[in-house]
Amino acid sequence: MKLSNDIVIHFAKELGFDLVGFSKAELLNDEIQNLKDWVEKKYHAKMDYMNKNFDKRFNVNNILPNARSVISLGLNYYYEDVHNEDKNFGKVSRYAWGKDYHLIMWEKLEILENQLKSIEPNFESKSYVDTGPVMDKVWAVKSGLGWQGKHSNVISKEIGSWFFIANIITNYDFDYNDIVKDYCGTCTACIDACPTEAIVQPYVVDANKCISYLTIENKEEIDNQFKGKFENWIFGCDICQDVCPWNKKFSLQSNIEEFKPINKELVLTEILEMDEFEFKKRFETSPIKRAKLKGLKRNAEFLLANE
């Protein structure tokens, strides 16, 4: 049996993926220049990995020789719930409310790739979930999953921007999707709402000012210039997505049980008293473990000190 778009979509949807698209494996000339400009302006902050492997980001054939296509997949993680606004609680970004999405998506990708290889033994693939030298949002856009919004997240007309992206680079040819029109128009809701002015211009985020970066990737102390601007976010931030009109209108409840809210907010004083054993036990399968206990305590102290 020859592989087709319909076969891939069928298996992907059976595994719970909400969005599936296909794009030609081509050189990312404009996109790699935009990335280099972004890094040149130091907008990547201390994320040094963004300044590496430009050859692989530019040309996926440097990842998988004879790459012909990229299959892009979207997995909806939205659960309709709201945060406790009590200042004694630190708010957690919606993507981290449940189980670490990497664990879920890696398992689904392994199953999907094995299914496709069982149909076509010559099918070769290499998959990524934002942990390798792949421009995941670029490929999602090229595969027609949505357009890149002014907050830099990919927005789907069907489900908004609350979805994780995976990409499968393959040596197989498919029928390719058209690129979706940018429907942001004149809207600047995300730019206007950012309390730290991290969206320095449409489609460009300065990580040095981004609450998500400052509370997760950042390993240093949080600068006092952000005093009173965190709106009690202790891990990540959803402000730019919360205000997006597309999310307000088109967000759909996820079908993935593991994304149900477990760590929607954290008691700040409990974090300050937490030891390493308790931290590892509580957040063993949570994205929150990425900040490490030291980072989480730093965030809690910052929120309490700037109350």
RAUR-V627449 format. One record per residue. RES is the residue in three letters. SS is DSSP state (@ for helix, = for strand, . for the rest). PHI is phi as a letter, one per 20 degrees, with the letter a starting at -180 (NA if undefined). BURIAL is b if it has 24 or more other ideal C-beta (glycine too) atoms within 12 Angstrom, else e. Layout:
[[RES/SS/PHI/BURIAL] [RES/SS/PHI/BURIAL]]
This chain:
[[MET/./NA/e] [LYS/./e/e] [LEU/./f/b] [SER/./b/e] [ASN/@/g/b] [ASP/@/f/e] [ILE/@/f/b] [VAL/@/f/b] [ILE/@/f/b] [HIS/@/g/e] [PHE/@/f/b] [ALA/@/f/b] [LYS/@/f/e] [GLU/@/f/e] [LEU/./e/b] [GLY/./o/b] [PHE/./f/b] [ASP/./e/b] [LEU/=/c/b] [VAL/=/c/b] [GLY/=/b/b] [PHE/=/c/b] [SER/=/b/b] [LYS/=/f/b] [ALA/./f/b] [GLU/./c/b] [LEU/./f/e] [LEU/./e/b] [ASN/@/f/e] [ASP/@/f/e] [GLU/@/f/b] [ILE/@/f/b] [GLN/@/f/e] [ASN/@/f/b] [LEU/@/f/b] [LYS/@/f/e] [ASP/@/f/e] [TRP/@/f/b] [VAL/@/f/b] [GLU/@/g/e] [LYS/./e/e] [LYS/./m/e] [TYR/./f/b] [HIS/./e/b] [ALA/./l/b] [LYS/./e/e] [MET/./e/b] [ASP/@/f/e] [TYR/@/f/e] [MET/@/f/b] [ASN/@/d/e] [LYS/./c/e] [ASN/./l/e] [PHE/@/f/e] [ASP/@/f/e] [LYS/@/f/b] [ARG/@/f/b] [PHE/@/f/b] [ASN/./c/b] [VAL/@/f/b] [ASN/@/f/b] [ASN/@/e/e] [ILE/./d/b] [LEU/./c/b] [PRO/./g/e] [ASN/./m/e] [ALA/./f/b] [ARG/./d/b] [SER/=/b/b] [VAL/=/c/b] [ILE/=/e/b] [SER/=/d/b] [LEU/=/c/b] [GLY/=/c/b] [LEU/=/c/b] [ASN/=/f/b] [TYR/./d/b] [TYR/./f/b] [TYR/./c/b] [GLU/./f/e] [ASP/./b/e] [VAL/./c/e] [HIS/./e/b] [ASN/./f/e] [GLU/./e/e] [ASP/./f/e] [LYS/./f/e] [ASN/./e/e] [PHE/=/d/b] [GLY/=/e/b] [LYS/=/e/b] [VAL/=/d/b] [SER/./g/b] [ARG/@/g/b] [TYR/@/f/b] [ALA/@/d/b] [TRP/./f/b] [GLY/./d/b] [LYS/./f/b] [ASP/./g/b] [TYR/@/f/b] [HIS/@/g/b] [LEU/@/f/e] [ILE/@/f/b] [MET/@/f/b] [TRP/@/g/b] [GLU/@/f/e] [LYS/@/f/b] [LEU/@/f/b] [GLU/@/f/e] [ILE/@/f/e] [LEU/@/f/b] [GLU/@/f/b] [ASN/@/f/e] [GLN/@/f/b] [LEU/@/f/b] [LYS/@/f/e] [SER/@/f/e] [ILE/@/e/e] [GLU/./c/e] [PRO/./g/e] [ASN/./e/e] [PHE/./f/b] [GLU/./d/b] [SER/=/b/b] [LYS/=/b/b] [SER/=/d/b] [TYR/=/b/b] [VAL/./c/b] [ASP/./l/b] [THR/./c/e] [GLY/./c/b] [PRO/./e/b] [VAL/./c/b] [MET/./e/b] [ASP/@/f/b] [LYS/@/f/b] [VAL/@/f/b] [TRP/@/f/b] [ALA/@/f/b] [VAL/@/f/b] [LYS/@/f/b] [SER/./e/b] [GLY/./n/b] [LEU/./f/b] [GLY/./r/b] [TRP/=/d/b] [GLN/=/e/b] [GLY/./f/b] [LYS/./f/b] [HIS/./e/b] [SER/./n/b] [ASN/./e/b] [VAL/=/e/b] [ILE/=/d/b] [SER/=/e/b] [LYS/./f/b] [GLU/./e/b] [ILE/./c/b] [GLY/=/m/b] [SER/./d/b] [TRP/./e/b] [PHE/=/b/b] [PHE/=/e/b] [ILE/=/d/b] [ALA/=/c/b] [ASN/=/c/b] [ILE/=/d/b] [ILE/=/e/b] [THR/=/b/b] [ASN/./e/b] [TYR/./d/b] [ASP/./e/e] [PHE/./c/b] [ASP/./e/e] [TYR/./e/e] [ASN/./f/b] [ASP/./f/e] [ILE/./f/e] [VAL/./f/b] [LYS/./f/e] [ASP/./f/e] [TYR/./d/e] [CYS/./f/b] [GLY/./l/e] [THR/./e/e] [CYS/./f/e] [THR/./c/e] [ALA/@/g/b] [CYS/@/f/b] [ILE/@/f/b] [ASP/@/f/e] [ALA/@/e/b] [CYS/./f/b] [PRO/./f/b] [THR/./d/b] [GLU/./l/e] [ALA/./f/b] [ILE/=/e/b] [VAL/=/f/e] [GLN/=/a/e] [PRO/./g/e] [TYR/./m/b] [VAL/=/c/b] [VAL/=/d/b] [ASP/./e/b] [ALA/@/g/b] [ASN/@/g/b] [LYS/@/d/b] [CYS/./e/b] [ILE/@/f/b] [SER/@/f/b] [TYR/@/f/b] [LEU/@/f/b] [THR/@/e/b] [ILE/./c/b] [GLU/./f/b] [ASN/./f/b] [LYS/./d/e] [GLU/./d/e] [GLU/./f/e] [ILE/./e/b] [ASP/./f/e] [ASN/@/f/e] [GLN/@/f/e] [PHE/@/e/b] [LYS/./g/e] [GLY/./m/e] [LYS/./d/b] [PHE/./e/b] [GLU/./l/b] [ASN/./m/b] [TRP/=/e/b] [ILE/=/d/b] [PHE/=/b/b] [GLY/./m/b] [CYS/./a/b] [ASP/./d/b] [ILE/@/g/b] [CYS/@/f/b] [GLN/@/e/b] [ASP/@/f/b] [VAL/./e/b] [CYS/./f/b] [PRO/@/g/b] [TRP/@/f/b] [ASN/@/f/b] [LYS/@/f/e] [LYS/@/e/e] [PHE/@/d/e] [SER/./g/b] [LEU/./c/b] [GLN/./f/e] [SER/./f/b] [ASN/./e/e] [ILE/./e/b] [GLU/@/g/e] [GLU/@/f/b] [PHE/@/e/b] [LYS/./g/e] [PRO/./f/b] [ILE/./d/b] [ASN/./d/b] [LYS/./f/b] [GLU/=/b/b] [LEU/=/c/b] [VAL/=/f/b] [LEU/@/f/b] [THR/@/f/e] [GLU/@/f/e] [ILE/@/f/b] [LEU/@/f/b] [GLU/@/e/e] [MET/./f/b] [ASP/./d/e] [GLU/@/f/e] [PHE/@/f/e] [GLU/@/f/e] [PHE/@/g/b] [LYS/@/f/e] [LYS/@/f/e] [ARG/@/f/e] [PHE/./d/b] [GLU/./g/e] [THR/./d/e] [SER/./d/b] [PRO/@/f/b] [ILE/@/f/b] [LYS/@/f/b] [ARG/@/f/b] [ALA/@/f/b] [LYS/@/m/e] [LEU/@/f/b] [LYS/@/g/e] [GLY/@/f/b] [LEU/@/f/b] [LYS/@/f/b] [ARG/@/g/b] [ASN/@/f/b] [ALA/@/f/b] [GLU/@/f/e] [PHE/@/f/b] [LEU/@/f/b] [LEU/@/f/e] [ALA/@/f/e] [ASN/./d/e] [GLU/./f/e]]
